[in-house]
Amino acid sequence: MRDFRNLQVWKCSHELTKEIYFATNSFPKEEMFGLTSQIRRAVSSIPTNIAEGCGRGSNADFSRFLQIAVGSASEVEYQLLLVYELGYITIDSYNKFSQEVIEIRKMIVKLMLTVK
């Protein structure tokens, strides 16, 4: 069993999750159960799946949860584009968050290559 708190990718995805939560506080109230909820669930799914995979007993299980985290990262990447194009975040926020999620996805893929 691994301690997820020791993984740099978990730390980065946890920070991104907090950043997205703060950024979505300013979304329109009518999006509370729409995009706000959806992007929050997707971004929090990244560190959550990393943590859950760490708690599993086999490398195969860990790898499966990392794959789910990669999928969630891709979902967040799209949702960031959507909320930017809808005018809910600035271009600077979009660029910052997008770069972070792309780096996190790369980190997860590298970690997956070490788990066999």
Secondary structure in CASP SS format (residue, H / E / C, confidence):
PFRMAT SS
TARGET T0000
AUTHOR 0000-0000-0000
METHOD secondary structure of the structure
MODEL  1
M C 1.00
R C 1.00
D C 1.00
F H 1.00
R H 1.00
N H 1.00
L C 1.00
Q H 1.00
V H 1.00
W H 1.00
K H 1.00
C H 1.00
S H 1.00
H H 1.00
E H 1.00
L H 1.00
T H 1.00
K H 1.00
E H 1.00
I H 1.00
Y H 1.00
F H 1.00
A H 1.00
T H 1.00
N C 1.00
S C 1.00
F C 1.00
P C 1.00
K H 1.00
E H 1.00
E H 1.00
M C 1.00
F C 1.00
G C 1.00
L H 1.00
T H 1.00
S H 1.00
Q H 1.00
I H 1.00
R H 1.00
R H 1.00
A H 1.00
V H 1.00
S H 1.00
S H 1.00
I H 1.00
P H 1.00
T H 1.00
N H 1.00
I H 1.00
A H 1.00
E H 1.00
G H 1.00
C H 1.00
G C 1.00
R C 1.00
G C 1.00
S C 1.00
N H 1.00
A H 1.00
D H 1.00
F H 1.00
S H 1.00
R H 1.00
F H 1.00
L H 1.00
Q H 1.00
I H 1.00
A H 1.00
V H 1.00
G H 1.00
S H 1.00
A H 1.00
S H 1.00
E H 1.00
V H 1.00
E H 1.00
Y H 1.00
Q H 1.00
L H 1.00
L H 1.00
L H 1.00
V H 1.00
Y H 1.00
E H 1.00
L C 1.00
G C 1.00
Y C 1.00
I C 1.00
T C 1.00
I H 1.00
D H 1.00
S H 1.00
Y H 1.00
N H 1.00
K H 1.00
F H 1.00
S H 1.00
Q H 1.00
E H 1.00
V H 1.00
I H 1.00
E H 1.00
I H 1.00
R H 1.00
K H 1.00
M H 1.00
I H 1.00
V H 1.00
K H 1.00
L H 1.00
M H 1.00
L H 1.00
T H 1.00
V C 1.00
K C 1.00
END
